[in-house]
């Protein structure tokens, strides 16, 4: 009897270890399309993937978003959209209950890592009332690949469902106190009051170098809270990315 118990114990231990390994290999990944869950935000699909053997090494300098207080009013801006030639202003988004302003660019590996999922997020939440706008403030002098011609090509290639604006003077980036790409500013609007900042944090925990899957969990939860009238925690992880490429004479 004692021998039987021992064997069963070893079998149970081995089974538990197998389950633990399987769970470690099971990661939350984006489904091919976004759909509502009971919580109303994003749909995550579990699938088992083989463990990753290599870590992608990104040598770009890392910069974290910082310095902007929640409650900060969205600065006015008037910027061109290279793809269409249209001028966009903050007031163009006044009819929306929330506005997501993203500072991105073409070349940054941190932006490239999220680009397709940013498009998915925008397509999903614009249908629920969110306004979205992207701004590139990088110097086209030092980084011509981020200039307006290539911005237009990028917006067309990825079928951006939001205007992608060029901040040539970099004044808008300074007004927002933006420092990196990507950097996310989520504003809410109550009636006639100005847009007020409620979220200034990361997309999620995924980075080009850490092999974590992109889920959009942090920013999606914040958007859901805004659109449903729920409070957002003031504890927010900063966004991490490349520094904004300032003009040489304005280098910080």
TINU-143626 format. One record per residue: residue in one letter; x, y, z of N, C-alpha, C, O, CB in turn. Coordinates in pm, whole numbers, plus 50000, padded with zeros to 5 digits. Atoms other than C-alpha are relative to their C-alpha. Glycine has a CB too. Example, Ala and Ser with C-alpha at 12.3 -4.5 7.8 and 13.67 -1.06 7.14 Angstrom:
<rs>
   rest   n_east   n_north    n_up   ca_east   ca_north   ca_up   c_east   c_north    c_up   o_east   o_north    o_up   cb_east   cb_north   cb_up
      A    50089     49881   50000     51230      49550   50780    50090     50120   50000    50194     50118   50066     49901      50003   50125
      S    49918     49881   49994     51367      49894   50714    49923     50109   50073    49974     50220   50090     50041      50046   49858
</rs>
This chain:
<rs>
   rest   n_east   n_north    n_up   ca_east   ca_north   ca_up   c_east   c_north    c_up   o_east   o_north    o_up   cb_east   cb_north   cb_up
      X    50083     49879   50000     50000      50000   50000    50086     50125   50000    50058     50221   49928     49907      50001   50120
      X    49910     49885   49994     50283      50237   50090    50065     50024   49866    50081     50139   49823     50106      49979   50106
      X    49937     49986   50131     50449      50164   49755    49905     50062   49900    49946     50146   49820     50048      49864   49949
      X    50100     49946   50092     50127      50240   49566    49982     50149   50021    49974     50225   49924     49866      49928   50016
      X    50015     49857   49971     50087      50574   49742    50118     50079   49947    50101     50187   49890     49986      50022   50151
      X    49879     49931   50047     50446      50668   49660    49998     50018   49850    50031     50126   49799     50126      49923   50041
      X    50005     49992   50146     50402      50589   49293    49899     50102   49954    49925     50181   49864     49968      49863   49939
      X    50103     49903   50035     50079      50788   49277    50046     50141   50028    50016     50233   49952     49871      49971   50076
      X    49949     49867   49969     50252      51080   49447    50097     50050   49896    50092     50167   49857     50068      50000   50135
      X    49904     49961   50104     50534      51080   49193    49929     50032   49870    49966     50126   49800     50104      49890   49977
      X    50076     49975   50123     50286      51059   48909    49931     50136   50006    49932     50212   49908     49895      49888   49977
      X    50068     49871   49985     50089      51356   49047    50097     50115   49989    50065     50218   49929     49928      50007   50133
      X    49899     49896   50006     50408      51560   49088    50045     50024   49857    50058     50139   49813     50121      49964   50086
      X    49959     49985   50140     50517      51489   48731    49891     50067   49918    49920     50150   49832     50033      49864   49940
      X    50112     49939   50072     50170      51581   48604    49991     50149   50029    49966     50229   49939     49867      49931   50038
      X    50004     49858   49964     50178      51910   48797    50109     50078   49930    50086     50190   49883     50014      50017   50151
      X    49891     49932   50068     50515      51996   48650    49970     50019   49852    50001     50122   49793     50131      49923   50018
      X    50036     49990   50142     50387      51923   48301    49901     50113   49978    49912     50190   49882     49940      49868   49949
      X    50098     49892   50012     50091      52154   48357    50065     50136   50015    50031     50230   49944     49890      49984   50104
      X    49932     49872   49978     50320      52428   48487    50076     50043   49877    50074     50160   49840     50094      49990   50120
      X    49925     49968   50122     50540      52408   48178    49905     50043   49889    49932     50139   49817     50084      49879   49954
      X    50098     49967   50104     50236      52412   47952    49945     50140   50021    49928     50215   49925     49886      49899   49999
      X    50054     49867   49970     50098      52721   48128    50101     50108   49968    50065     50216   49920     49959      50009   50145
      X    49897     49899   50031     50427      52902   48092    50009     50024   49852    50040     50135   49809     50137      49956   50053
      X    49990     49985   50145     50419      52838   47720    49874     50059   49937    49873     50097   49820     50030      49865   49938
      X    50125     49946   50052     50063      52957   47686    49998     50151   50025    49995     50194   50140     49877      49931   50066
      X    49996     49855   49990     50067      53332   47616    49873     50058   49944    49811     50002   49853     50123      50057   49927
      X    50115     49930   50053     49786      53575   47563    50040     50076   49875    50134     50155   49878     49940      50096   50105
      X    49967     49938   50127     49791      53690   47201    49876     50064   49940    49763     50024   49968     50061      49898   49903
      X    50110     49938   50069     49581      53917   46987    49932     49899   49909    50000     49820   49843     50047      50121   49919
      X    50071     50074   50103     49314      53742   46790    50012     50078   49870    50050     50195   49871     49850      49977   50039
      X    49983     49934   50129     49312      53822   46420    49906     50118   49986    49935     50211   49911     49977      49902   49887
      X    50091     49886   50000     49013      54051   46475    49959     50030   50142    49959     49942   50228     49876      49973   49911
      X    50041     49959   49867     48896      54250   46774    49849     49981   50013    49774     50011   49920     50040      50148   50027
      X    50143     50009   49975     48559      54174   46924    49974     50024   50147    50064     50010   50230     49944      49863   49956
      X    50034     49967   49862     48377      54266   47243    49999     49876   50087    49953     49770   50045     49865      50070   50008
      X    50014     50102   49898     48414      54055   47553    49892     50046   50096    49832     50151   50074     50136      49972   50074
      X    50100     49957   49903     48181      54069   47852    50041     50132   50064    49954     50211   50101     49981      49894   50107
      X    49951     49875   49943     48400      54351   47986    49991     50112   49898    49998     50230   49934     50143      49985   50049
      X    50023     49898   50101     48352      54531   47656    50121     50055   49932    50106     50140   49843     49930      50109   50060
      X    49888     49938   50068     48707      54606   47554    50061     49912   49895    50008     49909   49783     50105      50039   50098
      X    49936     50073   50107     48937      54372   47368    49987     49850   50021    49970     49802   50133     50147      50039   49990
      X    50011     50145   49994     48922      54005   47286    50139     49940   49988    50213     49969   49894     49907      49945   49889
      X    49871     50067   50002     49225      53795   47369    49979     49852   49977    49887     49792   50032     50077      50025   50130
      X    50012     50143   50033     49278      53449   47234    50122     49928   50054    50235     49973   50034     49985      49978   49846
      X    49888     50079   49950     49490      53187   47404    50040     49898   49894    49956     49825   49840     49965      49931   50133
      X    49950     50106   50086     49707      52976   47186    50137     49960   50049    50211     50043   50102     50003      50045   49850
      X    49872     50051   49953     50008      52760   47264    50104     50022   49893    50085     49988   49776     49990      49851   50037
      X    49892     49976   50094     50332      52865   47105    50129     49941   50056    50144     49926   50177     50016      50152   49972
      X    49872     50056   49957     50679      52718   47114    50081     50107   50070    50072     50224   50035     50078      49944   49880
      X    49918     49902   49932     50923      52885   47351    50095     50068   49903    50149     50005   49812     50078      49933   50114
      X    49912     49924   50089     51126      53159   47186    50145     49979   50042    50178     49987   50160     49964      50151   50002
      X    49862     50032   49966     51493      53080   47166    50092     50121   50001    50194     50122   50069     50052      49899   49903
      X    49913     49883   50008     51635      53418   47081    49925     50125   50042    49804     50135   50022     50056      50016   49858
      X    50058     49872   49967     51573      53764   47213    50052     50102   49900    50173     50117   49881     50033      50041   50146
      X    49962     49897   50095     51569      54040   46956    50066     50114   50075    50010     50164   50172     49878      50050   49920
      X    49927     49893   49933     51825      54302   47055    49975     50132   49928    50006     50145   49810     50152      49969   50005
      X    50026     49868   50056     51716      54662   46999    50101     50097   50059    50110     50112   50181     49854      50045   50028
      X    49893     49912   49953     51999      54912   47019    49959     50147   50005    50041     50233   50039     50120      49984   49912
      X    50047     49862   49993     51787      55226   46998    49997     50046   50145    49968     49969   50236     49860      50014   49935
      X    50002     49945   49866     51814      55456   47298    49858     49999   50054    49763     50035   49984     50057      50143   50001
      X    50132     50009   49938     51524      55404   47539    49971     50128   50078    50055     50175   50156     49991      49876   50092
      X    50044     49881   49928     51332      55705   47668    49861     49973   50054    49778     49914   49985     50001      50126   49909
      X    50131     50020   49940     51035      55700   47906    49921     50130   50001    49977     50238   50017     50013      49946   50144
      X    50088     49884   49989     50736      55934   47899    49999     50047   50146    50009     49965   50238     49856      49967   49950
      X    49998     49948   49863     50723      56162   48202    49949     50144   50002    49926     50205   49898     50143      49992   50059
      X    50013     49857   49979     50644      56501   48345    49863     50063   49983    49845     50178   50023     50089      50065   49911
      X    50131     49938   50023     50279      56556   48247    49903     49953   50108    49889     49833   50132     49947      49965   49858
      X    50093     50033   49892     50021      56570   48526    49863     49966   49945    49818     50027   49848     49990      50114   50100
      X    50138     50032   50037     49681      56408   48496    49913     50122   50027    49933     50194   50125     49949      49876   50079
      X    50081     49879   49992     49416      56673   48444    50049     50110   49908    49981     50211   49889     49997      50050   50141
      X    49938     49908   50096     49644      56855   48199    49905     50020   49882    49851     49923   49827     50138      49945   49951
      X    50090     49971   50112     49438      57031   47929    50072     49979   49867    50189     50015   49852     49948      50144   50010
      X    49940     50024   50132     49500      56928   47570    50034     50133   49934    49947     50219   49920     49904      49918   49910
      X    49962     49875   50067     49697      57204   47397    49936     50011   49861    49914     49911   49794     50154      50008   49988
      X    50049     49977   50135     49556      57358   47083    50111     49972   49899    50229     49992   49928     49947      50144   49984
      X    49902     50021   50107     49726      57264   46758    49932     50017   49866    49809     50009   49856     50065      49859   50011
      X    50046     49993   50139     49690      57312   46386    50113     49946   49914    50215     50013   49894     49961      50148   49958
      X    49893     50070   50069     49891      57067   46179    49950     49938   49869    49833     49904   49857     50059      49891   50091
      X    50039     50059   50129     49893      56933   45822    50007     49848   50003    50087     49788   50075     50089      50054   49889
      X    49997     50144   50023     49817      56577   45722    50063     49976   49864    50000     50003   49762     49855      49938   50008
      X    49930     50017   50128     50073      56487   45453    49924     49916   49897    49935     49943   49778     50133      49938   50024
      X    50070     50088   50094     49852      56216   45301    49894     50074   49919    49877     50049   49800     49937      49884   50074
      X    50112     49932   50065     49561      56449   45222    50022     50149   49978    49954     50212   49897     49876      49980   50081
      X    49979     49856   50007     49699      56800   45266    49906     50079   50090    49914     50202   50096     49983      50047   49858
      X    50095     49934   49911     49422      56876   45515    50068     50051   50126    50160     49988   50178     49886      49906   50036
      X    49955     49947   49871     49488      57096   45818    49904     49955   50108    49782     49966   50093     50012      50156   49996
      X    50081     50047   49889     49366      56952   46146    50025     50085   50125    50138     50127   50152     50031      49852   50029
      X    49992     49925   49876     49291      57136   46470    49941     49917   50114    49866     49822   50091     49927      50136   49988
      X    50057     50069   49884     49209      57022   46822    49848     50008   49997    49780     49912   50032     50054      50061   50131
      X    50145     49981   50000     48859      57162   46778    49927     49905   49905    49806     49888   49917     49968      50143   49964
      X    50063     50096   50090     48795      56911   46499    49953     49874   50072    49873     49797   50019     50096      49961   49890
      X    50034     50120   49925     48763      56645   46769    49906     50030   50118    49880     49942   50201     50127      49934   50051
      X    50079     49956   49885     48540      56841   47009    49873     49919   50020    49823     49911   50133     49964      50144   49983
      X    50127     50071   49987     48232      56631   46938    50015     49860   50061    49916     49792   50086     49934      49988   49865
      X    49975     50134   49949     48395      56315   47073    50017     50001   50153    50065     50099   50209     50126      49940   49934
      X    49987     50005   49854     48385      56204   47438    50143     49975   50048    50174     49998   50165     49911      49893   50056
      X    49861     50029   49962     48752      56104   47435    50090     50014   49877    50047     49995   49763     50012      49856   50061
      X    49903     49979   50108     49063      56174   47230    50133     49935   50037    50187     49960   50145     50020      50151   49971
      X    49869     50061   49981     49377      55965   47197    50099     50067   49906    50084     50060   49784     49995      49846   49975
      X    49894     49936   50077     49682      56162   47083    50125     49914   50014    50170     49885   50124     50027      50147   50048
      X    49883     50088   49999     49980      55947   46983    50116     50070   49929    50101     50116   49816     49968      49864   49932
      X    49878     49953   50066     50330      56071   46912    50075     49877   49950    50122     49795   50029     50090      50088   50097
      X    49935     50115   50062     50479      55822   46667    50093     50050   49891    50112     50171   49876     49894      49900   49943
      X    49918     49964   50116     50713      55818   46368    50012     49876   49912    49954     49772   49942     50142      50053   50044
      X    49987     50113   50092     50814      55592   46081    50107     49899   50041    50086     49778   50032     50032      50051   49862
      X    49881     50086   49991     51155      55456   46177    50019     49931   50135    50090     49831   50143     50121      50081   49970
      X    49972     50050   49864     51140      55389   46553    49959     49853   50015    49845     49819   49985     49926      50086   50103
      X    50033     50142   49984     51156      55013   46631    49890     49975   50104    49818     49876   50095     50123      49923   50040
      X    50105     50016   49900     50929      55062   46932    49862     50027   49938    49764     49962   49974     50024      50095   50119
      X    50125     49972   50071     50661      55212   46707    49970     49887   49902    49856     49840   49894     50009      50135   49924
      X    50019     50109   50096     50711      54945   46441    49946     49875   50070    49865     49801   50014     50131      49967   49928
      X    50042     50117   49921     50661      54683   46711    49849     50001   50026    49787     49895   50037     50076      49996   50132
      X    50141     49987   49963     50310      54817   46785    49910     50044   49885    49788     50045   49899     49987      50097   50112
      X    50073     49929   50105     50206      54966   46452    49871     49930   49957    49765     49993   49953     50090      50017   49881
      X    50119     50071   50046     49965      54698   46332    49893     49993   50109    49774     49997   50079     50037      49860   49954
      X    50096     50009   49890     49805      54672   46674    49942     50135   50035    49829     50143   50084     50066      49938   50121
      X    50056     49865   49985     49766      55048   46701    49887     50020   49900    49784     50079   49933     50110      50109   49980
      X    50105     49991   50102     49567      55028   46377    49877     49921   50043    49765     49968   50028     50052      49949   49864
      X    50112     50081   49952     49353      54747   46521    49924     50073   50111    49801     50078   50111     50049      49863   50051
      X    50062     49928   49889     49291      54948   46837    49917     50117   49949    49803     50135   49992     50107      50049   50098
      X    50071     49883   50052     49194      55260   46643    49873     49959   49925    49768     50020   49941     50092      50081   49908
      X    50118     50047   50075     48961      55069   46412    49889     49955   50096    49771     49979   50070     50038      49884   49906
      X    50098     50051   49905     48790      54909   46711    49933     50113   50078    49811     50117   50089     50067      49903   50096
      X    50055     49900   49908     48748      55213   46936    49942     50124   49932    49860     50193   49992     50105      50042   50095
      X    50063     49887   50069     48666      55480   46678    49852     49969   49974    49770     50060   49966     50073      50031   49866
      X    50140     50039   50018     48345      55283   46621    49920     50019   50129    49797     50021   50127     49991      49854   49954
      X    50067     49982   49871     48270      55334   46991    50005     50145   50048    49964     50176   50159     50064      49909   50105
      X    50003     49858   49968     48323      55711   46983    50133     50066   50028    50140     50188   50040     49916      50020   50115
      X    49869     49943   49974     48694      55755   47046    50054     50072   49876    50044     50021   49765     50098      49890   50045
      X    49927     49932   50107     48878      56012   46836    50148     49969   50016    50200     49965   50127     49974      50155   50004
      X    49858     50037   49997     49236      55923   46744    50076     50087   49900    50031     50111   49788     50019      49848   49967
      X    49913     49925   50089     49515      56133   46597    50145     49965   50033    50181     49949   50149     49975      50154   50013
      X    49857     50028   49981     49885      56058   46545    50080     50120   49950    50043     50186   49853     50042      49870   49925
      X    49914     49885   50033     50161      56319   46530    50144     49953   49993    50191     49881   50081     49983      50115   50103
      X    49856     50022   50008     50520      56292   46411    50069     50134   50014    50045     50226   49935     50040      49929   49867
      X    49927     49876   49975     50748      56560   46550    50149     49986   49972    50225     50080   49997     49978      50044   50142
      X    49858     50021   50026     51081      56410   46446    50052     50095   49892    49982     50130   49798     50025      49856   49960
      X    49936     49912   50097     51322      56632   46257    50023     49926   49869    50087     49821   49866     50132      50054   50055
      X    49976     50058   50132     51315      56556   45886    50139     50034   49950    50186     49978   49851     49895      50049   49900
      X    49862     49965   50034     51658      56717   45871    50096     49889   50042    50182     49847   49964     50041      50132   50066
      X    49912     50106   49950     51825      56454   46086    49949     49861   49966    50027     49766   49957     50016      50013   50150
      X    50060     50130   50032     51581      56173   46001    49902     50017   49885    49780     50019   49906     49929      49940   50126
      X    50088     49977   50117     51447      56224   45647    49896     49892   49980    49792     49918   49919     50083      50011   49876
      X    50099     50108   50014     51270      55888   45663    49873     50029   50080    49772     49961   50060     50060      49868   50045
      X    50118     49961   49923     51029      56055   45908    49936     50126   49943    49846     50184   50005     50037      50022   50145
      X    50054     49881   50064     50955      56344   45671    49860     49978   49943    49813     49865   49938     50092      50047   49891
      X    50140     50008   50043     50609      56422   45529    49973     49908   49881    49869     49843   49877     49952      50136   49965
      X    50022     50088   50115     50651      56234   45201    49991     49854   50045    49903     49780   50002     50113      50016   49896
      X    49999     50138   49951     50734      55911   45382    49887     49974   50100    49839     49861   50113     50134      49967   50064
      X    50116     50013   49911     50463      55977   45641    49875     49966   49919    49796     49880   49959     49978      50130   50080
      X    50116     50026   50086     50205      55984   45362    50002     49856   49949    49899     49789   49946     49997      50099   49881
      X    49987     50139   50048     50338      55656   45224    49968     49901   50111    49903     49800   50088     50141      49975   49946
      X    50024     50087   49885     50329      55501   45570    49851     49992   50033    49797     49883   50055     50078      50051   50123
      X    50143     49997   49969     49971      55611   45635    49919     49922   49898    49821     49855   49933     49951      50145   50007
      X    50070     50073   50107     49861      55468   45301    50029     49851   50007    49939     49769   49990     50041      50056   49862
      X    49960     50139   49994     50056      55145   45339    49928     49924   50111    49881     49812   50090     50150      49990   50020
      X    50062     50066   49886     49913      55065   45683    49852     50034   50014    49785     49990   50107     50074      50038   50128
      X    50142     49964   50001     49573      55215   45603    49959     50059   50135    49863     50014   50198     49913      49877   49967
      X    50029     49937   49871     49576      55438   45910    49857     50052   50003    49817     50127   49914     50099      50114   50028
      X    50138     49950   49989     49218      55501   46025    49993     50131   50079    49887     50166   50131     49912      49895   50067
      X    49991     49873   49926     49329      55829   46186    50094     50093   49923    50179     50046   49847     50051      49977   50147
      X    49906     49908   50065     49503      56144   46062    50139     49989   50062    50155     49976   50183     49949      50145   50012
      X    49859     50009   49960     49883      56128   46078    50063     50134   49965    50090     50161   49848     50075      49878   49929
      X    49966     49860   50020     50004      56486   46123    50149     50026   50019    50217     49957   50095     49921      50087   50095
      X    49858     49966   49995     50344      56647   46076    50020     50129   50079    49968     50235   50043     50059      50015   49858
      X    49968     49887   49912     50472      56878   46351    50140     50052   49964    50236     50028   50037     49993      49959   50151
      X    49869     49960   50051     50754      57039   46153    50075     50091   50097    50196     50077   50113     49983      50071   49867
      X    49934     49906   49908     50824      57315   46405    50035     49936   50134    50119     49988   50208     49911      50120   50025
      X    49986     50073   49874     50811      57065   46695    49938     50074   50119    49956     50034   50234     50146      49974   50029
      X    50065     49923   49893     50611      57323   46891    49890     49920   50068    49869     49932   50189     49943      50131   49944
      X    50110     50078   49941     50320      57084   46941    50056     49895   50096    50000     49873   50204     49916      49932   49889
      X    49937     50097   49910     50548      56818   47089    50041     50068   50131    50026     50011   50239     50124      49936   49934
      X    49959     49927   49880     50681      57080   47329    49878     50040   50084    49883     50036   50207     50081      50124   49963
      X    50121     49963   49927     50331      57195   47420    49943     49880   50077    49892     49895   50188     49894      50056   49905
      X    50048     50123   49934     50235      56835   47504    50104     49946   50098    50074     49857   50178     49966      49893   49895
      X    49887     50051   49921     50574      56781   47674    50032     49856   49963    50072     49776   50047     49970      50011   50150
      X    49968     50134   50049     50618      56471   47461    50151     49984   49988    50222     50079   49954     49932      49974   49863
      X    49856     50024   50005     50962      56311   47472    50039     49876   49922    50156     49859   49888     50054      49989   50140
      X    49962     50126   50063     50942      55972   47303    49894     49953   49900    49783     50004   49895     50022      49894   50106
      X    50092     50067   50091     50783      55759   47034    50007     49849   50027    50116     49792   50027     50034      50033   49849
      X    50133     49940   49993     50544      55603   47091    49973     50061   50137    50029     50018   50238     49894      49896   49967
      X    50045     49941   49874     50385      55823   47356    49851     50027   49987    49805     50083   49888     50080      50131   50034
      X    50145     49997   50009     50016      55811   47435    49939     50096   50102    49974     50093   50220     49944      49859   50021
      X    50073     49906   49917     49792      56086   47572    49850     49975   49979    49799     49997   49869     50039      50148   49967
      X    50143     50024   50011     49429      55992   47643    49926     50109   50079    49945     50126   50199     49964      49858   50053
      X    50076     49890   49940     49194      56283   47710    49852     49965   50002    49802     49896   49913     50024      50133   49922
      X    50146     50014   49997     48831      56281   47817    49938     50140   49994    50002     50240   50026     49953      49924   50128
      X    50070     49873   50013     48573      56550   47756    49864     49989   50065    49785     49900   50031     49986      50042   49853
      X    50130     49996   49934     48280      56631   47980    49925     50124   49953    49955     50235   49995     50016      50001   50155
      X    50080     49887   50048     48027      56848   47799    50085     50103   49928    50159     50071   49835     49928      50065   50114
      X    49928     49890   50065     48171      57184   47707    50139     50023   50060    50213     50111   50015     49920      50128   50011
      X    49868     49984   49939     48477      57145   47926    50109     49958   49903    50085     49875   49815     50010      49919   50131
      X    49889     50040   50089     48817      57119   47755    50040     49855   50023    50012     49799   50129     50122      50093   50021
      X    49944     50133   49983     48979      56782   47696    50100     50001   50116    50187     50087   50124     50069      49952   49870
      X    49910     50011   49886     49155      56674   48016    50069     49864   49998    50006     49762   49968     49925      50020   50132
      X    49920     50122   50005     49432      56415   48041    49962     49905   50113    49958     49943   50230     50149      50033   50009
      X    50034     50101   49900     49331      56093   48217    50096     49880   49994    50103     49802   50089     49856      49953   49980
      X    49905     50111   50010     49594      55849   48089    50121     50044   49918    50108     50096   49808     49933      49875   49936
      X    49874     49968   50068     49958      55902   47997    50096     49886   50031    50189     49899   50111     50058      50141   50047
      X    49921     50118   49967     50108      55557   47995    50028     49913   49880    50015     49957   49766     49931      49919   50105
      X    49956     50090   50104     50217      55257   47797    49884     49933   49927    49770     49935   49973     50091      49894   50058
      X    50096     50080   50075     50036      55051   47534    49977     49869   50075    49864     49828   50100     50052      49972   49854
      X    50001     50121   49917     50121      54735   47727    50143     49970   50040    50232     50054   50021     49934      49878   49924
      X    49865     50035   49954     50423      54551   47868    50093     49952   49889    50212     49932   49913     49990      49893   50105
      X    49918     50055   50109     50547      54429   47529    50100     50102   49948    50068     50220   49932     49910      49953   49887
      X    49894     49918   50058     50875      54565   47394    50066     49918   49889    50054     49795   49888     50106      50045   50109
      X    49934     50077   50107     51076      54470   47084    50100     49898   50052    50128     49799   49984     50070      50094   49906
      X    49893     50085   49950     51337      54305   47305    49960     49902   50109    50043     49824   50155     50109      50085   50051
      X    50034     50089   49888     51134      54119   47569    49915     49879   49963    49885     49796   50048     49929      50079   50105
      X    50074     50115   50050     50935      53874   47355    49862     49980   50065    49803     49873   50050     50081      49877   50020
      X    50136     50009   49949     50611      53944   47541    49902     50035   49887    49930     50124   49808     49979      50096   50123
      X    50096     49972   50108     50306      53937   47312    49934     50135   50017    49916     50182   50130     49894      49890   49994
      X    50072     49874   49997     50131      54261   47222    49854     49972   50032    49789     49893   49962     50015      50078   49865
      X    50140     50017   49962     49793      54279   47396    49923     50132   50001    49801     50132   49984     49991      49936   50136
      X    50068     49871   49987     49719      54653   47429    49925     50014   50130    49841     50103   50143     49906      50019   49886
      X    50081     50009   49878     49593      54574   47777    49991     50133   50076    49882     50173   50114     50056      49895   50090
      X    50000     49879   49918     49695      54895   47957    49915     50111   49937    49829     50170   50002     50143      50050   50021
      X    50069     49888   50063     49568      55145   47705    49854     49966   49970    49768     50054   49977     50071      50041   49871
      X    50139     50041   50025     49255      54945   47618    49916     50013   50126    49801     50058   50120     49995      49856   49948
      X    50074     49988   49875     49153      54932   47981    49970     50146   50031    49861     50179   50076     50079      49936   50115
      X    50020     49857   49977     49201      55309   48010    49890     50054   49909    49804     50131   49954     50131      50077   49979
      X    50102     49954   50095     48992      55372   47697    49862     49951   50041    49765     50027   50037     50033      49953   49858
      X    50128     50056   49957     48718      55141   47821    49944     50077   50119    49824     50106   50125     50015      49853   50036
      X    50044     49924   49882     48705      55326   48152    49946     50138   49959    49842     50181   50009     50115      50016   50100
      X    50044     49867   50043     48676      55664   47980    49866     49993   49929    49775     50070   49959     50104      50064   49908
      X    50123     50008   50078     48406      55556   47739    49880     49953   50082    49765     49979   50046     50020      49906   49883
      X    50110     50048   49915     48203      55392   48017    49980     50088   50123    49895     50058   50207     50027      49857   50044
      X    50016     49908   49889     48245      55680   48263    50058     49952   50131    50021     50000   50238     49858      50028   50019
      X    49937     50053   49879     48458      55484   48508    50133     50072   50028    50198     50119   49934     50024      49848   49986
      X    49872     49935   49968     48759      55630   48694    50119     49916   49955    50111     49794   49947     50009      50026   50150
      X    49876     50066   50041     49112      55548   48581    50102     50017   50111    50117     50126   50167     50053      50058   49866
      X    49898     49993   49896     49385      55466   48828    50110     50099   49961    50148     50109   49844     50060      49861   50026
      X    49890     49906   50026     49655      55730   48862    50135     49929   49996    50237     49990   49963     50002      50109   50107
      X    49877     50079   50009     49913      55451   48883    50011     49947   49858    49938     49856   49820     50002      49882   50106
      X    49989     50032   50142     50026      55422   48522    50147     49979   49963    50233     50058   50000     49939      50112   49914
      X    49864     50027   50044     50335      55267   48369    50035     50091   49881    49954     50103   49789     50018      49851   49961
      X    49966     49911   50110     50521      55510   48141    50021     49925   49868    50059     49808   49867     50126      50078   50034
      X    49968     50055   50132     50549      55449   47770    50151     50004   49982    50218     50092   50036     49928      50079   49886
      X    49856     50008   50025     50896      55349   47653    50024     49997   49850    49955     49924   49778     50063      49875   50068
      X    49971     49999   50143     51044      55425   47313    50125     50077   49967    50209     50101   50054     49884      50058   49924
      X    49888     49918   50044     51293      55623   47111    49973     50146   50036    49858     50188   50042     50023      49985   49847
      X    50017     49858   49973     51353      55986   47198    49953     50071   49874    49987     50032   49763     50131      50062   50051
      X    50036     49916   50114     51191      56247   46976    50127     50061   49945    50213     50107   50021     49897      50110   50041
      X    49879     49950   50065     51452      56359   46726    49985     50150   49973    49927     50192   49873     50029      49923   49867
      X    50014     49854   50007     51477      56733   46785    50090     50058   49891    50194     50001   49857     50033      50064   50135
      X    49912     49929   50093     51613      56976   46531    50131     50031   50069    50132     50055   50190     49933      50130   49948
      X    49869     49978   49936     51985      57029   46592    50006     50125   50086    50064     50122   50195     50107      50008   49895
      X    49993     49875   49923     51938      57389   46708    49910     49998   50123    49919     50084   50210     49962      50118   49912
      X    50091     50011   49885     51667      57273   46952    50030     49876   50080    49949     49835   50163     49855      49999   49954
      X    49965     50126   49931     51846      56965   47077    49997     50020   50149    50057     50114   50201     50138      49950   49955
      X    50012     49985   49855     51762      56911   47442    50109     49925   50074    50113     49926   50197     49863      49950   50047
</rs>
